[in-house]
Amino acid sequence: MAVTTFAAVDIGSYEVCMKIFEISKKNGLKEINHIRYRLELGKDVYQSGKLSHGILEELYQVLAGFRQCMREYQVDDYRICTTSALREAKNSPLITDQIYRRTGLKVEVMNNSEQRFLSYKSIAAMETGFKKMIQKTTAILDVGGGSVQVSLFDKDALVTTQNFKIGSLRIRETLKTLEKETTHYNELVEEYIRHDLLSFQRLFLKDREIKHVILLGDFFTDIIFHNEIQDKIMTRSEFMNRYEVLVHKSQDALATEMEIPYEYASLVVPTVVIYKSFLDILGAEAMWTPGVSLTDGIAFEYGESKKLIKSKHNFENDILVAASNIGRRYSSEKSHIEGTTSLALAIFDGMKKIHGLGERERLLLQLAVVLHDCGKYVSLDHVGECSYHIIMSTEIIGLSNRERSIIANVVRYNNGALDYYEAMRRATGIDRDNYLLVTKLTAILRLANAMDRSHYQKVENLRVVVKDGELQMIADSSRDFSLEMGLLRGKNEFFEEVFGIRPVLKRKRKG
């Protein structure tokens, strides 16, 4: 039985941790070591915007120690991810470069949507509990040192996910001078985050009844509630009993009781107040604390990519549903989106040998179709430009900054003229590979969009083949197709320039 040894490292806001796993098809993920080192990177970043020399030296030493541990365990591969602390640091590129030069380790600075998607995958690794939970309306509450992510599920579908910069360490640093002036610190924290939560409630909850909340974060969840939880499930009344005990204790008492350093104890009250505040607006009946963290998600995704683990849950569908909800928010026309998606994917699948793109690029094309009209909500005259800015300003869970930029540019150039590489590179800094991907997806989107210009979904079925030097598209339709045939001719020149093959639309009448 082939077993891969893998190390997952999370450089967080107040600790650096590494889990080493054995991954195999037979046993899935098996954790064999877990190392944590307290290091408050977020304290520097949230105050000054960058990391000091002293704390960086300590980080380099910690990671060098992790590398030695990897050698001892004969790790086959690793992935090091950093979250809000390094993401928000002004000197982030310099730090990751120095880490590589000092330790030989490559560090990936994830955006928030990538980070939360991996945290979400860590729960999905627990197939039975996760699948059972999300059958009813469920919220995932992922609390970190820098921010909080809330994701809503309804009948196994991801409805929305939103980020709040109200993490426990950030709150502690923001309110530390005021903490000394009040005897009700928990009420101060509640008041500080109240407005953000009410806005979330007004915009996204509406009449939804949340049955369950999945509490994520780090070791804090287990430390705070370990004496109260049976089978990792806690009722609301059980939570409130524990909450009342914790918020009235001093940091010294919390440190002693929980056997944690004083600095960690200072994060307990902000953390439980965040939990309580969200539970108040969600009104959930029960909370599940699966006891997983970002490192579990990193390992799970690695196992998936190597085909050592297969999940029954469709994560790509979560990304598509999230994008569809964004489109719905901006009043995109559902029937046109569905019709154009079908056409675009038929074209993409029928010319795989021509475009040389893979499954991930196919997903990006789907997302571009879903969002290509969202800018009409702002302006009918500048749809592409407005759509671009909406996409670039909206978090789409599971996408990197690069992927979001590609989708935004495909949508932008769906109607407007697309510059040649050198002009776009000078204007945007785009590299050659990303430019080629944008042009290819734009050419396909233009073609598919033109074939449903009337928004009547006249094409009932589309077969696409490459034959005799042409991209032959045979459309089944029982309706007048004159408008689409005419508009398509205006898209052929650009398509042929991009792919070196001319599209030809042939109509097969039905009935």
N, C-alpha and C positions, 0 to 999 in steps of 0.2 A: 504493500500500500504506500503510494507516494505521499509524503508529508512535507509541506512547506513551512519553514519557520519564518515568521514575519514580525517586524517591530513597528508599532504605531506610536507616534509621539505627538503630544498636544502641548504647544507652548501657549499657555493661557494667561489670563490677567493676573492671577495670584499664585499660580503654581505651574511647574513643568512636569509632565508625567509621561511615562512610557509603559506600554503593555506589550509583552511578547507573547505571540500566539503560535500554536501549531495548527495548520489548516490542512484539512484533507477532505476528500469526497465522502468518506465513510463517517467521520466524526464532526465535520464542519469546523467551527471555531472552538479551540480549546486554549484558554488563557493559562500560561505557565509561569509568568512573572509580572509583577506590577510595581513600578518604582515611582514615587512622588517626591518632588523637591519644592518646598515653598519658596517662591520668588515673586515679589509683587511688581511685575513689570507695569501693570496698569496704573500703579500709584504715580509713577513718573509721567506716563503718557497723558493721563487724564488731567494732570496739573500743568505740565509744561509743553506737551505735544511731542516730546521725544524722550529717548532713554539716555540716562546718564552713563558716563564711562564706567563707573564702579559697578553698576548693576549689569552692564553688558559683559564685563570681565567675568562676573559670576555666572552669567548665562553661558558663555563660551566654555567655562570649566565644567558646568553641568552636562552640556551636550557632548563634550569630550569623554566624560565618564559614561554617558549613555552609549557612545560608540564602542567603548571598550567592552561594555556589557553585551552589546550585539555580537562582538567577536567571540566572546566566551560562550554564547549560546549558538554560535555558528548560524547567525541569521542570514537567510537567503535574500531577503529584500526588506526595505523599510520605506516608510513615508512619514515625513515630519510636516505637520501643519501648524500654522499659527493663526490666532483669531484676532479679536478686536484690539488688543494691546499693540501688537506690531502692525496691524492693518492701519491703525490711526496714527502711528508714529511718523513724524515728518521725515525721519532719517531711515525709514524702513528698507529701501533698496541698499543702503550702505550697510545696514545690519546683516541682512541675508548674505551679502557678498563677503563680509568679514567672517560670518559663521562658516561659510564654505572654505575660505582660505585658512581659517584657524583649525577647523575640525574635519574638513573633507565631506561634510554633510550638507545636502541640499535641502533648503527649507522653502516650503510653499506658503505664500501669504494668500489665504482664501478670502474671497468676499463673503459677506454674511449669508447669502442664499446658498452657497456651496457648503459652508459650515453647518447650517441648520439642516440641510438635506442629509448630510452625513450623520448628524445626531438622530434624525428621523429614521435613517436606515438602521441605526443601532437598535432601535426598538423593534423594527420590522424583523430583525434577526431572531427575535423571540416570537416565532410564527403564531403559535396558538393564542397567547395572550393578546397580541397586537390585533390579530384578525377579529377576535371576539369583541374587543373594546370598540373598534371603529365601525361596527355594524350599527351602533347608535350614534347620535350626535356627540362627538368627542372633541376635546381641545387638548393639544399638546402644549404644555407650558415649559419652555426651555430657558432656565435662568442661569446666566453666567455672571462673571464679574463686571463686564462692560455693558451688556445689554440683555434684553429679554425677547424671546421670540414666541409668538402665539400662533398656532396652526389649528384651523378648524376642519374637522372631518364630518361628513354627513353621508351615511350609508356607503361607507368604503371609498368615498371620493373626497379629495382635498378641496375644500371650498375656498379658503383664503389663508394666507400667512402674512403676519405683520411683525415688524421689528420695533422695539422701543429701547432707546438708550437710557435705561434705568436699571442697569445691573447693580449687584450688591456692592461691589468695590467702588463703582462710580458714585453711587449714592453716598457711601461712607465718606469719600473724599470731598464731595460737594457740601455735605451737611456737618462736617466734623467740628467746625467752630460753633455751630448752633446747638450741637448735641450737648455741649457743656452748659447751655443756658436753659435747658428744659428738663423736667422730671418725667416727661411723657414723650420720649424719643420715638416710640413706635407711631404715635399720632402725627408727629412731625413728618415722618417718612410717608405715611399715608397721604397727608395733605400735599406733599411734594409731587407724588405720582398721580394724584387723583384726576387731573385734567386729561392726561393722555389716555387713561383708562375709560373715561366717560366718552371721549371722542371715538375710541374703538367700539365701545358699546353702541353708540348711535349709528355708526357707519356700517358695522359688520354683524352685530348680533341680532338687532331688530327683534323678531319674534322667535328666534331659535332657542330651544330649550336644551342646554348642554347636560347630558346625563353623566358623563365621566370626564375626568381630567387626568392626563398622564403627566406626572411631574418628572422633568428631566433636569440635568444640571451636571453635578459632579459628585464627589464623595459627600458633600454637605447634606444631600437629601437623605442618605443613609444615616449619617451621624445625628442629624436633628431628630429623626423619627424612629430610630432603630428599636427603641423600647415599646413603641406604640403600634407597630405595624404587624398584622398577621397576614401571611401570604402576600405581602407587599400591597395590600389593599387597606385603605383608611377611609372611614366615613367622615363626613363633614364635622360631626360633633366630636369625634376623636381628635381631629385636627385642631379644633378650637380649644379643646382641653390642653393640648400640648402647647399651643400658641400662647395661651394665658400664662402658662408657667414660664416660658422662655422670655417673653418681652419684659418681665418684671425682675429679671435677674441681672446682676452686674456682669461685666465682661470677665472679671476675675472668676466669678462663680461659674459662668458658662465654660470658661477654659478648663477649670478644675473638673467639673461634672462630665464634660465631653472628652476630656483628656486630649485637648488640642492646644496649639500655641495661642497666645493672647491675640495676635494679629488675626487669626482665623475667627476667634470668638467675637471680634469686632464686626464680623460680617453676618453673624447669626440673625440679629434683629432685622437688618435690611432684607435679608433673604426671606424670612418667614412673613414679614409685612408684605412683600411682593406676592408671595403665595396667597395670603389672606385677601389682599385687595383684588386679585384676579378671581379668586373663588367667589367673592362677593358679587361681582358683576356677572359671572358665568352661572352661578347658582347650581353647581354640580352636586350630585348625590354622593359620589365616591371618588377617591383619588387612588391611582395606581402608581407605585414607584418601582419601576422595573430594575433600577440599580445599574443602568448602563450609562456610558459616556461617549464622548466624541471618538475616543480611541477605538471603541468597539465598532463604530460606524466606519472608521477608516479601514479596519481589518476586514469588515464585512464586504465593503466595496472592492477591496483588493481580491478577496476570494471570488467574488462575482466575476471580476475582469479576467481571472485565470481559470474560470469555469470549474472551480473547486466547490463553489456554493451556488445553489440556485434557489431564488426566492419565488414563492407563489404570488407575491404581491407585484403588481405592475407599476414600477416607479416612474417610467416614462409617461404613463397615463396621468400620474399626479402632476407632472410638469404641464402637460397639455390642458388638464382641467383648470390648473391655476391660471394659465394664459387665457383660456376661454372665459373665466370669470372676470378677468381684466377687460376683455373685449365686451362682455355683457355690461360691465360698469360704464363703458363708453358707447353703449347702444349700437354695437356692431350687429349687422343683420345675420341672424343665425343660418337661414337657408342659403344665403349667398356664400357664407364661410364654408358650410358643409359641402356645397356643390363645387366650389373652387378648390377645396382641399382634395376632393376625390380626383379632380382633373390634374392637379399639380402632382399628386403622388403617382398617378398613372403615367404621366410624362417622365417623372424621375425614374420609376421602376423600369420603364420600357427602353431607357437609354443608358443603363448602368455602365456598359462598356465604353460609352462615349464620354461621360462626365467623370468617371473614376472616383465618385464619392461613396461614402459608407452610410451606415445606419444612423450615426450621430448627426450627420449633415441632413439626412432625410427628416430627422426630428426638427432640426432648425428650420427647414423649409415649411413643415407643418405649422410651426409657431409663427413664422412670418405671414403665412396665409391667415391664421387666426387673428393676427393683430394688424393686418395691412390697412384696415379701414378705420381704426380707432380714432385717428386724428380728425375725422369728420365731426366728431363731438365738439371740437374747438373751432374748426374752420373748414368750410367746403371748398375754399379756393386753394388752401395750402395743406392738403390732406397728408402728403408724404412728409413734409417738414414737421407738422404737428404730431403725426404718428411717431416719428423718430424721437421727438423730445418726450413723449409720454412713455415710450419703451425705456429710454435711457434713465428716466426718473422713477421707474417702477421696478421693484424687486420681483424677480421671477425665480422661485425656489428651484435649486438644482442647476442653475446656469452660471457659468463663469462670466466675468466682465467681458472677456473676449467674445463669448457666444452671444451675449446680449447685444453687444455692439454690432456684430454681424447681422443679427435679425433686424436691428434698428436701421442699418444702412440698406439692407435689401428692401425694406418697406419704404424708406426715403426715396430710393431710386426706382421704385415700381412705376411711378408716373413721370418723374423728372429725368433729365439727361444725366447719364452716368459718365463721370470724368474718366479719362485714361489714367493709367497707374501713376505716372510721375506727378500729375496735377493733384490727384487725390492724396498721394503720399506727402506732398508738401503741405497740403491743407490739413490733413488729419493725422499724419504719422503712421498710416496703415502699412503693414509689410506686404510683400508680394503674395504670399500664400493666402492671407486673409482677403486681399483684393480679388484674387482669382475666385475664391469661394463666394464672395459677395456678388461678383458678376454672373457666375453660373446660376446661383439661386435666384437672382433678379431676373435673368432671362427666362427661367422656368415659370416664375410667378407671373411675369408679364403675359406669357402665353396662356396660362390657365385663367388668369383674370379676364383676358380679352374674350375667352370662350364663354364667359358668363356675364358679359357686359350688361345685358338686359336684366340680370338678377332673376331670370325666370327658370334657370336650371334646365335649359333646353336639351343639353346632352344627357341622355339617360345612361349611356355606357360609353367608355372610351377605351379603345385598344390601340396600343402604341408599339410599333416595331421599326427597327432600322433596316431598310431594304433599298437596294439600288441607289445608295448614296443619299437617301432621304430619310427624314424622320416622318414616317407615315402614321398619321393619327386618323383612325376610323371611328367616327362618332355615330352612335345610334340616336336618332332624333325623329320625332313625328311632327315637329313644329317648324315654322319658317326660321331658317338659319342664316338669312342674308346678312343681318347686322354683324353677327359673329364672324362670318366668312370675310366680310369686308374689313373689319377691324384687325383681324389676325394678320392680314397682309402687311399692316404697318409695323408689326412686331417681328416679322420674319428676318429682316436685315440684321437687327441686333442679335437675334438668336444665332443666326448663321455665323456672324462675326465671332461670337463667343465659342461656339462648339464646332465650327467648320462643317456643319451639316444643315441643310435647309428643311424646315418643317413644312409638311404638306397635309392639309386637312381634307379628309374625304368623308362625305356624309352618306350614311346608310339609312335610308328611310325606313321607318317602322310602320307597319299596318298597311 
